[in-house]
Structures are given as C-alpha cells and as structure tokens.
C-alpha cells in the first residue's frame, strides 16, 4: 500500500515514540500520530510521507 498526503486511515496505536508521538503501522510502514495513547484506535489524515515513515494528524478517537 502506498500512502499519499490526504489519505484517511483508521489506525491502532501500538507504541509511543521517543518524541511522544503514537506509532501505528500500515503493512509494516510506520505512521506517527501525535496526541494519542497506546491501544487507541483512531482516524487520522496523512500529512507527510517520507521513504521510511509517514506522519498523520488525529481526526478522532474511534476506540479509547
């Protein structure tokens, strides 16, 4: 799966990165989402795509 800016995803947060952002994975591709907690399922919108990771903004928490 190739991610593009503006893609909307439903993600499960698996971990918290060093800077405090949540870590989710889409087919082993890492997506960082700020303002989330481990175990949450969230809707997020991709804001940046790099070679090895993407960043997304939180749209809403689906499952706390």
mmCIF file of the N, C-alpha and C atoms, coordinates in Angstrom:
data_MODEL
# 
_entry.id   MODEL 
# 
loop_
_atom_site.group_PDB 
_atom_site.id 
_atom_site.type_symbol 
_atom_site.label_atom_id 
_atom_site.label_alt_id 
_atom_site.label_comp_id 
_atom_site.label_asym_id 
_atom_site.label_entity_id 
_atom_site.label_seq_id 
_atom_site.pdbx_PDB_ins_code 
_atom_site.Cartn_x 
_atom_site.Cartn_y 
_atom_site.Cartn_z 
_atom_site.occupancy 
_atom_site.B_iso_or_equiv 
_atom_site.pdbx_formal_charge 
_atom_site.auth_seq_id 
_atom_site.auth_comp_id 
_atom_site.auth_asym_id 
_atom_site.auth_atom_id 
_atom_site.pdbx_PDB_model_num 
ATOM 1   N N  . UNK A 1 1  ? 0.848   -1.191 0.000  1.00 0.00 ? 1  UNK A N  1 
ATOM 2   C CA . UNK A 1 1  ? 0.000   0.000  0.000  1.00 0.00 ? 1  UNK A CA 1 
ATOM 3   C C  . UNK A 1 1  ? 0.887   1.245  0.000  1.00 0.00 ? 1  UNK A C  1 
ATOM 4   N N  . UNK A 1 2  ? 0.633   2.144  -0.904 1.00 0.00 ? 2  UNK A N  1 
ATOM 5   C CA . UNK A 1 2  ? 1.366   3.396  -0.969 1.00 0.00 ? 2  UNK A CA 1 
ATOM 6   C C  . UNK A 1 2  ? 0.501   4.492  -0.370 1.00 0.00 ? 2  UNK A C  1 
ATOM 7   N N  . UNK A 1 3  ? 1.053   5.202  0.609  1.00 0.00 ? 3  UNK A N  1 
ATOM 8   C CA . UNK A 1 3  ? 0.319   6.280  1.250  1.00 0.00 ? 3  UNK A CA 1 
ATOM 9   C C  . UNK A 1 3  ? 0.566   7.588  0.527  1.00 0.00 ? 3  UNK A C  1 
ATOM 10  N N  . UNK A 1 4  ? -0.455  8.435  0.517  1.00 0.00 ? 4  UNK A N  1 
ATOM 11  C CA . UNK A 1 4  ? -0.343  9.760  -0.085 1.00 0.00 ? 4  UNK A CA 1 
ATOM 12  C C  . UNK A 1 4  ? -0.866  10.794 0.901  1.00 0.00 ? 4  UNK A C  1 
ATOM 13  N N  . UNK A 1 5  ? -0.392  12.017 0.773  1.00 0.00 ? 5  UNK A N  1 
ATOM 14  C CA . UNK A 1 5  ? -0.883  13.105 1.622  1.00 0.00 ? 5  UNK A CA 1 
ATOM 15  C C  . UNK A 1 5  ? -2.387  13.253 1.395  1.00 0.00 ? 5  UNK A C  1 
ATOM 16  N N  . UNK A 1 6  ? -3.116  13.345 2.496  1.00 0.00 ? 6  UNK A N  1 
ATOM 17  C CA . UNK A 1 6  ? -4.565  13.475 2.421  1.00 0.00 ? 6  UNK A CA 1 
ATOM 18  C C  . UNK A 1 6  ? -5.304  12.165 2.616  1.00 0.00 ? 6  UNK A C  1 
ATOM 19  N N  . UNK A 1 7  ? -4.589  11.032 2.574  1.00 0.00 ? 7  UNK A N  1 
ATOM 20  C CA . UNK A 1 7  ? -5.233  9.732  2.817  1.00 0.00 ? 7  UNK A CA 1 
ATOM 21  C C  . UNK A 1 7  ? -5.785  9.701  4.235  1.00 0.00 ? 7  UNK A C  1 
ATOM 22  N N  . UNK A 1 8  ? -6.991  9.154  4.381  1.00 0.00 ? 8  UNK A N  1 
ATOM 23  C CA . UNK A 1 8  ? -7.578  8.986  5.699  1.00 0.00 ? 8  UNK A CA 1 
ATOM 24  C C  . UNK A 1 8  ? -7.478  7.518  6.089  1.00 0.00 ? 8  UNK A C  1 
ATOM 25  N N  . UNK A 1 9  ? -6.973  7.263  7.298  1.00 0.00 ? 9  UNK A N  1 
ATOM 26  C CA . UNK A 1 9  ? -6.712  5.905  7.765  1.00 0.00 ? 9  UNK A CA 1 
ATOM 27  C C  . UNK A 1 9  ? -7.355  5.682  9.118  1.00 0.00 ? 9  UNK A C  1 
ATOM 28  N N  . UNK A 1 10 ? -7.721  4.437  9.395  1.00 0.00 ? 10 UNK A N  1 
ATOM 29  C CA . UNK A 1 10 ? -8.086  4.024  10.740 1.00 0.00 ? 10 UNK A CA 1 
ATOM 30  C C  . UNK A 1 10 ? -6.920  3.200  11.252 1.00 0.00 ? 10 UNK A C  1 
ATOM 31  N N  . UNK A 1 11 ? -6.315  3.661  12.356 1.00 0.00 ? 11 UNK A N  1 
ATOM 32  C CA . UNK A 1 11 ? -5.077  3.080  12.854 1.00 0.00 ? 11 UNK A CA 1 
ATOM 33  C C  . UNK A 1 11 ? -5.234  2.633  14.299 1.00 0.00 ? 11 UNK A C  1 
ATOM 34  N N  . UNK A 1 12 ? -4.510  1.586  14.669 1.00 0.00 ? 12 UNK A N  1 
ATOM 35  C CA . UNK A 1 12 ? -4.398  1.179  16.063 1.00 0.00 ? 12 UNK A CA 1 
ATOM 36  C C  . UNK A 1 12 ? -2.997  1.558  16.528 1.00 0.00 ? 12 UNK A C  1 
ATOM 37  N N  . UNK A 1 13 ? -2.925  2.303  17.627 1.00 0.00 ? 13 UNK A N  1 
ATOM 38  C CA . UNK A 1 13 ? -1.645  2.786  18.144 1.00 0.00 ? 13 UNK A CA 1 
ATOM 39  C C  . UNK A 1 13 ? -0.975  1.660  18.927 1.00 0.00 ? 13 UNK A C  1 
ATOM 40  N N  . UNK A 1 14 ? 0.247   1.290  18.504 1.00 0.00 ? 14 UNK A N  1 
ATOM 41  C CA . UNK A 1 14 ? 0.959   0.161  19.097 1.00 0.00 ? 14 UNK A CA 1 
ATOM 42  C C  . UNK A 1 14 ? 2.018   0.574  20.107 1.00 0.00 ? 14 UNK A C  1 
ATOM 43  N N  . UNK A 1 15 ? 2.521   1.808  20.002 1.00 0.00 ? 15 UNK A N  1 
ATOM 44  C CA . UNK A 1 15 ? 3.674   2.210  20.808 1.00 0.00 ? 15 UNK A CA 1 
ATOM 45  C C  . UNK A 1 15 ? 3.717   3.734  20.847 1.00 0.00 ? 15 UNK A C  1 
ATOM 46  N N  . UNK A 1 16 ? 4.578   4.260  21.722 1.00 0.00 ? 16 UNK A N  1 
ATOM 47  C CA . UNK A 1 16 ? 4.833   5.700  21.768 1.00 0.00 ? 16 UNK A CA 1 
ATOM 48  C C  . UNK A 1 16 ? 6.310   5.915  21.416 1.00 0.00 ? 16 UNK A C  1 
ATOM 49  N N  . UNK A 1 17 ? 6.560   6.808  20.470 1.00 0.00 ? 17 UNK A N  1 
ATOM 50  C CA . UNK A 1 17 ? 7.928   7.097  20.028 1.00 0.00 ? 17 UNK A CA 1 
ATOM 51  C C  . UNK A 1 17 ? 8.629   8.017  21.030 1.00 0.00 ? 17 UNK A C  1 
ATOM 52  N N  . UNK A 1 18 ? 9.927   8.189  20.840 1.00 0.00 ? 18 UNK A N  1 
ATOM 53  C CA . UNK A 1 18 ? 10.758  8.996  21.736 1.00 0.00 ? 18 UNK A CA 1 
ATOM 54  C C  . UNK A 1 18 ? 10.193  10.402 21.941 1.00 0.00 ? 18 UNK A C  1 
ATOM 55  N N  . UNK A 1 19 ? 9.686   11.025 20.886 1.00 0.00 ? 19 UNK A N  1 
ATOM 56  C CA . UNK A 1 19 ? 9.161   12.395 20.987 1.00 0.00 ? 19 UNK A CA 1 
ATOM 57  C C  . UNK A 1 19 ? 7.747   12.482 21.522 1.00 0.00 ? 19 UNK A C  1 
ATOM 58  N N  . UNK A 1 20 ? 7.129   11.337 21.839 1.00 0.00 ? 20 UNK A N  1 
ATOM 59  C CA . UNK A 1 20 ? 5.787   11.336 22.404 1.00 0.00 ? 20 UNK A CA 1 
ATOM 60  C C  . UNK A 1 20 ? 4.679   11.061 21.404 1.00 0.00 ? 20 UNK A C  1 
ATOM 61  N N  . UNK A 1 21 ? 5.031   10.919 20.137 1.00 0.00 ? 21 UNK A N  1 
ATOM 62  C CA . UNK A 1 21 ? 4.011   10.630 19.134 1.00 0.00 ? 21 UNK A CA 1 
ATOM 63  C C  . UNK A 1 21 ? 3.636   9.145  19.171 1.00 0.00 ? 21 UNK A C  1 
ATOM 64  N N  . UNK A 1 22 ? 2.384   8.861  18.851 1.00 0.00 ? 22 UNK A N  1 
ATOM 65  C CA . UNK A 1 22 ? 1.941   7.481  18.766 1.00 0.00 ? 22 UNK A CA 1 
ATOM 66  C C  . UNK A 1 22 ? 2.499   6.822  17.518 1.00 0.00 ? 22 UNK A C  1 
ATOM 67  N N  . UNK A 1 23 ? 2.730   5.510  17.605 1.00 0.00 ? 23 UNK A N  1 
ATOM 68  C CA . UNK A 1 23 ? 3.269   4.739  16.485 1.00 0.00 ? 23 UNK A CA 1 
ATOM 69  C C  . UNK A 1 23 ? 2.226   3.715  16.050 1.00 0.00 ? 23 UNK A C  1 
ATOM 70  N N  . UNK A 1 24 ? 1.870   3.765  14.779 1.00 0.00 ? 24 UNK A N  1 
ATOM 71  C CA . UNK A 1 24 ? 0.976   2.768  14.185 1.00 0.00 ? 24 UNK A CA 1 
ATOM 72  C C  . UNK A 1 24 ? 1.670   2.219  12.947 1.00 0.00 ? 24 UNK A C  1 
ATOM 73  N N  . UNK A 1 25 ? 1.176   1.103  12.469 1.00 0.00 ? 25 UNK A N  1 
ATOM 74  C CA . UNK A 1 25 ? 1.772   0.507  11.267 1.00 0.00 ? 25 UNK A CA 1 
ATOM 75  C C  . UNK A 1 25 ? 0.683   0.179  10.252 1.00 0.00 ? 25 UNK A C  1 
ATOM 76  N N  . UNK A 1 26 ? 1.016   0.437  8.984  1.00 0.00 ? 26 UNK A N  1 
ATOM 77  C CA . UNK A 1 26 ? 0.169   0.048  7.854  1.00 0.00 ? 26 UNK A CA 1 
ATOM 78  C C  . UNK A 1 26 ? 1.046   -0.831 6.976  1.00 0.00 ? 26 UNK A C  1 
ATOM 79  N N  . UNK A 1 27 ? 0.802   -2.130 6.971  1.00 0.00 ? 27 UNK A N  1 
ATOM 80  C CA . UNK A 1 27 ? 1.636   -3.074 6.202  1.00 0.00 ? 27 UNK A CA 1 
ATOM 81  C C  . UNK A 1 27 ? 3.125   -2.879 6.521  1.00 0.00 ? 27 UNK A C  1 
ATOM 82  N N  . UNK A 1 28 ? 3.492   -2.826 7.792  1.00 0.00 ? 28 UNK A N  1 
ATOM 83  C CA . UNK A 1 28 ? 4.871   -2.644 8.264  1.00 0.00 ? 28 UNK A CA 1 
ATOM 84  C C  . UNK A 1 28 ? 5.454   -1.264 7.955  1.00 0.00 ? 28 UNK A C  1 
ATOM 85  N N  . UNK A 1 29 ? 4.655   -0.351 7.445  1.00 0.00 ? 29 UNK A N  1 
ATOM 86  C CA . UNK A 1 29 ? 5.093   1.033  7.217  1.00 0.00 ? 29 UNK A CA 1 
ATOM 87  C C  . UNK A 1 29 ? 4.660   1.855  8.429  1.00 0.00 ? 29 UNK A C  1 
ATOM 88  N N  . UNK A 1 30 ? 5.601   2.559  9.044  1.00 0.00 ? 30 UNK A N  1 
ATOM 89  C CA . UNK A 1 30 ? 5.326   3.272  10.291 1.00 0.00 ? 30 UNK A CA 1 
ATOM 90  C C  . UNK A 1 30 ? 4.618   4.602  10.013 1.00 0.00 ? 30 UNK A C  1 
ATOM 91  N N  . UNK A 1 31 ? 3.578   4.856  10.825 1.00 0.00 ? 31 UNK A N  1 
ATOM 92  C CA . UNK A 1 31 ? 2.851   6.127  10.764 1.00 0.00 ? 31 UNK A CA 1 
ATOM 93  C C  . UNK A 1 31 ? 2.862   6.730  12.168 1.00 0.00 ? 31 UNK A C  1 
ATOM 94  N N  . UNK A 1 32 ? 3.353   7.972  12.283 1.00 0.00 ? 32 UNK A N  1 
ATOM 95  C CA . UNK A 1 32 ? 3.389   8.673  13.569 1.00 0.00 ? 32 UNK A CA 1 
ATOM 96  C C  . UNK A 1 32 ? 2.164   9.572  13.690 1.00 0.00 ? 32 UNK A C  1 
ATOM 97  N N  . UNK A 1 33 ? 1.500   9.500  14.854 1.00 0.00 ? 33 UNK A N  1 
ATOM 98  C CA . UNK A 1 33 ? 0.305   10.313 15.110 1.00 0.00 ? 33 UNK A CA 1 
ATOM 99  C C  . UNK A 1 33 ? 0.448   10.953 16.490 1.00 0.00 ? 33 UNK A C  1 
ATOM 100 N N  . UNK A 1 34 ? 0.418   12.290 16.578 1.00 0.00 ? 34 UNK A N  1 
ATOM 101 C CA . UNK A 1 34 ? 0.526   12.933 17.895 1.00 0.00 ? 34 UNK A CA 1 
ATOM 102 C C  . UNK A 1 34 ? -0.795  12.885 18.669 1.00 0.00 ? 34 UNK A C  1 
ATOM 103 N N  . UNK A 1 35 ? -0.711  13.089 19.985 1.00 0.00 ? 35 UNK A N  1 
ATOM 104 C CA . UNK A 1 35 ? -1.870  13.242 20.866 1.00 0.00 ? 35 UNK A CA 1 
ATOM 105 C C  . UNK A 1 35 ? -2.720  11.981 20.993 1.00 0.00 ? 35 UNK A C  1 
ATOM 106 N N  . UNK A 1 36 ? -2.073  10.816 20.993 1.00 0.00 ? 36 UNK A N  1 
ATOM 107 C CA . UNK A 1 36 ? -2.803  9.550  21.139 1.00 0.00 ? 36 UNK A CA 1 
ATOM 108 C C  . UNK A 1 36 ? -2.157  8.716  22.247 1.00 0.00 ? 36 UNK A C  1 
ATOM 109 N N  . UNK A 1 37 ? -2.855  7.662  22.652 1.00 0.00 ? 37 UNK A N  1 
ATOM 110 C CA . UNK A 1 37 ? -2.368  6.738  23.669 1.00 0.00 ? 37 UNK A CA 1 
ATOM 111 C C  . UNK A 1 37 ? -2.256  5.338  23.086 1.00 0.00 ? 37 UNK A C  1 
ATOM 112 N N  . UNK A 1 38 ? -1.358  4.527  23.661 1.00 0.00 ? 38 UNK A N  1 
ATOM 113 C CA . UNK A 1 38 ? -1.215  3.135  23.226 1.00 0.00 ? 38 UNK A CA 1 
ATOM 114 C C  . UNK A 1 38 ? -2.539  2.410  23.408 1.00 0.00 ? 38 UNK A C  1 
ATOM 115 N N  . UNK A 1 39 ? -2.930  1.646  22.398 1.00 0.00 ? 39 UNK A N  1 
ATOM 116 C CA . UNK A 1 39 ? -4.153  0.861  22.459 1.00 0.00 ? 39 UNK A CA 1 
ATOM 117 C C  . UNK A 1 39 ? -5.359  1.544  21.835 1.00 0.00 ? 39 UNK A C  1 
ATOM 118 N N  . UNK A 1 40 ? -5.258  2.837  21.578 1.00 0.00 ? 40 UNK A N  1 
ATOM 119 C CA . UNK A 1 40 ? -6.386  3.542  20.961 1.00 0.00 ? 40 UNK A CA 1 
ATOM 120 C C  . UNK A 1 40 ? -6.493  3.190  19.476 1.00 0.00 ? 40 UNK A C  1 
ATOM 121 N N  . UNK A 1 41 ? -7.718  3.199  18.976 1.00 0.00 ? 41 UNK A N  1 
ATOM 122 C CA . UNK A 1 41 ? -7.974  3.130  17.539 1.00 0.00 ? 41 UNK A CA 1 
ATOM 123 C C  . UNK A 1 41 ? -8.433  4.520  17.133 1.00 0.00 ? 41 UNK A C  1 
ATOM 124 N N  . UNK A 1 42 ? -7.777  5.074  16.116 1.00 0.00 ? 42 UNK A N  1 
ATOM 125 C CA . UNK A 1 42 ? -8.039  6.459  15.730 1.00 0.00 ? 42 UNK A CA 1 
ATOM 126 C C  . UNK A 1 42 ? -8.224  6.586  14.219 1.00 0.00 ? 42 UNK A C  1 
ATOM 127 N N  . UNK A 1 43 ? -8.945  7.630  13.832 1.00 0.00 ? 43 UNK A N  1 
ATOM 128 C CA . UNK A 1 43 ? -8.989  8.050  12.438 1.00 0.00 ? 43 UNK A CA 1 
ATOM 129 C C  . UNK A 1 43 ? -7.969  9.165  12.294 1.00 0.00 ? 43 UNK A C  1 
ATOM 130 N N  . UNK A 1 44 ? -7.133  9.082  11.258 1.00 0.00 ? 44 UNK A N  1 
ATOM 131 C CA . UNK A 1 44 ? -6.083  10.071 11.053 1.00 0.00 ? 44 UNK A CA 1 
ATOM 132 C C  . UNK A 1 44 ? -5.951  10.382 9.568  1.00 0.00 ? 44 UNK A C  1 
ATOM 133 N N  . UNK A 1 45 ? -5.416  11.568 9.285  1.00 0.00 ? 45 UNK A N  1 
ATOM 134 C CA . UNK A 1 45 ? -5.188  12.004 7.904  1.00 0.00 ? 45 UNK A CA 1 
ATOM 135 C C  . UNK A 1 45 ? -3.697  12.191 7.690  1.00 0.00 ? 45 UNK A C  1 
ATOM 136 N N  . UNK A 1 46 ? -3.166  11.584 6.646  1.00 0.00 ? 46 UNK A N  1 
ATOM 137 C CA . UNK A 1 46 ? -1.735  11.648 6.347  1.00 0.00 ? 46 UNK A CA 1 
ATOM 138 C C  . UNK A 1 46 ? -1.360  13.081 5.953  1.00 0.00 ? 46 UNK A C  1 
ATOM 139 N N  . UNK A 1 47 ? -0.318  13.604 6.629  1.00 0.00 ? 47 UNK A N  1 
ATOM 140 C CA . UNK A 1 47 ? 0.129   14.978 6.357  1.00 0.00 ? 47 UNK A CA 1 
ATOM 141 C C  . UNK A 1 47 ? 1.521   15.032 5.745  1.00 0.00 ? 47 UNK A C  1 
ATOM 142 N N  . UNK A 1 48 ? 2.297   13.941 5.870  1.00 0.00 ? 48 UNK A N  1 
ATOM 143 C CA . UNK A 1 48 ? 3.676   13.921 5.369  1.00 0.00 ? 48 UNK A CA 1 
ATOM 144 C C  . UNK A 1 48 ? 4.050   12.472 5.084  1.00 0.00 ? 48 UNK A C  1 
ATOM 145 N N  . UNK A 1 49 ? 4.692   12.240 3.954  1.00 0.00 ? 49 UNK A N  1 
ATOM 146 C CA . UNK A 1 49 ? 5.142   10.892 3.603  1.00 0.00 ? 49 UNK A CA 1 
ATOM 147 C C  . UNK A 1 49 ? 6.628   10.948 3.266  1.00 0.00 ? 49 UNK A C  1 
ATOM 148 N N  . UNK A 1 50 ? 7.414   10.143 3.982  1.00 0.00 ? 50 UNK A N  1 
ATOM 149 C CA . UNK A 1 50 ? 8.850   10.030 3.732  1.00 0.00 ? 50 UNK A CA 1 
ATOM 150 C C  . UNK A 1 50 ? 9.132   8.608  3.243  1.00 0.00 ? 50 UNK A C  1 
ATOM 151 N N  . UNK A 1 51 ? 10.392  8.312  2.986  1.00 0.00 ? 51 UNK A N  1 
ATOM 152 C CA . UNK A 1 51 ? 10.755  6.991  2.469  1.00 0.00 ? 51 UNK A CA 1 
ATOM 153 C C  . UNK A 1 51 ? 10.401  5.873  3.450  1.00 0.00 ? 51 UNK A C  1 
ATOM 154 N N  . UNK A 1 52 ? 10.678  6.095  4.750  1.00 0.00 ? 52 UNK A N  1 
ATOM 155 C CA . UNK A 1 52 ? 10.519  5.028  5.735  1.00 0.00 ? 52 UNK A CA 1 
ATOM 156 C C  . UNK A 1 52 ? 9.389   5.231  6.720  1.00 0.00 ? 52 UNK A C  1 
ATOM 157 N N  . UNK A 1 53 ? 8.709   6.368  6.657  1.00 0.00 ? 53 UNK A N  1 
ATOM 158 C CA . UNK A 1 53 ? 7.627   6.617  7.605  1.00 0.00 ? 53 UNK A CA 1 
ATOM 159 C C  . UNK A 1 53 ? 6.696   7.700  7.080  1.00 0.00 ? 53 UNK A C  1 
ATOM 160 N N  . UNK A 1 54 ? 5.568   7.848  7.762  1.00 0.00 ? 54 UNK A N  1 
ATOM 161 C CA . UNK A 1 54 ? 4.631   8.927  7.441  1.00 0.00 ? 54 UNK A CA 1 
ATOM 162 C C  . UNK A 1 54 ? 4.188   9.580  8.741  1.00 0.00 ? 54 UNK A C  1 
ATOM 163 N N  . UNK A 1 55 ? 3.661   10.779 8.627  1.00 0.00 ? 55 UNK A N  1 
ATOM 164 C CA . UNK A 1 55 ? 3.048   11.461 9.771  1.00 0.00 ? 55 UNK A CA 1 
ATOM 165 C C  . UNK A 1 55 ? 1.587   11.726 9.423  1.00 0.00 ? 55 UNK A C  1 
ATOM 166 N N  . UNK A 1 56 ? 0.759   11.689 10.458 1.00 0.00 ? 56 UNK A N  1 
ATOM 167 C CA . UNK A 1 56 ? -0.662  11.935 10.241 1.00 0.00 ? 56 UNK A CA 1 
ATOM 168 C C  . UNK A 1 56 ? -1.206  12.779 11.380 1.00 0.00 ? 56 UNK A C  1 
ATOM 169 N N  . UNK A 1 57 ? -2.281  13.511 11.107 1.00 0.00 ? 57 UNK A N  1 
ATOM 170 C CA . UNK A 1 57 ? -2.925  14.290 12.172 1.00 0.00 ? 57 UNK A CA 1 
ATOM 171 C C  . UNK A 1 57 ? -4.162  13.540 12.644 1.00 0.00 ? 57 UNK A C  1 
ATOM 172 N N  . UNK A 1 58 ? -4.391  13.641 13.937 1.00 0.00 ? 58 UNK A N  1 
ATOM 173 C CA . UNK A 1 58 ? -5.530  12.973 14.549 1.00 0.00 ? 58 UNK A CA 1 
ATOM 174 C C  . UNK A 1 58 ? -6.818  13.648 14.107 1.00 0.00 ? 58 UNK A C  1 
ATOM 175 N N  . UNK A 1 59 ? -7.761  12.854 13.611 1.00 0.00 ? 59 UNK A N  1 
ATOM 176 C CA . UNK A 1 59 ? -9.084  13.376 13.268 1.00 0.00 ? 59 UNK A CA 1 
ATOM 177 C C  . UNK A 1 59 ? -10.055 13.083 14.410 1.00 0.00 ? 59 UNK A C  1 
ATOM 178 N N  . UNK A 1 60 ? -10.066 11.825 14.886 1.00 0.00 ? 60 UNK A N  1 
ATOM 179 C CA . UNK A 1 60 ? -10.930 11.493 16.019 1.00 0.00 ? 60 UNK A CA 1 
ATOM 180 C C  . UNK A 1 60 ? -10.490 10.154 16.613 1.00 0.00 ? 60 UNK A C  1 
ATOM 181 N N  . UNK A 1 61 ? -10.804 9.976  17.879 1.00 0.00 ? 61 UNK A N  1 
ATOM 182 C CA . UNK A 1 61 ? -10.554 8.713  18.546 1.00 0.00 ? 61 UNK A CA 1 
ATOM 183 C C  . UNK A 1 61 ? -11.788 7.831  18.346 1.00 0.00 ? 61 UNK A C  1 
ATOM 184 N N  . UNK A 1 62 ? -11.604 6.661  17.712 1.00 0.00 ? 62 UNK A N  1 
ATOM 185 C CA . UNK A 1 62 ? -12.704 5.739  17.448 1.00 0.00 ? 62 UNK A CA 1 
ATOM 186 C C  . UNK A 1 62 ? -12.964 4.880  18.677 1.00 0.00 ? 62 UNK A C  1 
ATOM 187 N N  . UNK A 1 63 ? -11.881 4.356  19.256 1.00 0.00 ? 63 UNK A N  1 
ATOM 188 C CA . UNK A 1 63 ? -11.973 3.464  20.425 1.00 0.00 ? 63 UNK A CA 1 
ATOM 189 C C  . UNK A 1 63 ? -10.885 3.860  21.417 1.00 0.00 ? 63 UNK A C  1 
ATOM 190 N N  . UNK A 1 64 ? -11.272 4.432  22.565 1.00 0.00 ? 64 UNK A N  1 
ATOM 191 C CA . UNK A 1 64 ? -10.245 4.833  23.545 1.00 0.00 ? 64 UNK A CA 1 
ATOM 192 C C  . UNK A 1 64 ? -9.493  3.649  24.120 1.00 0.00 ? 64 UNK A C  1 
# 
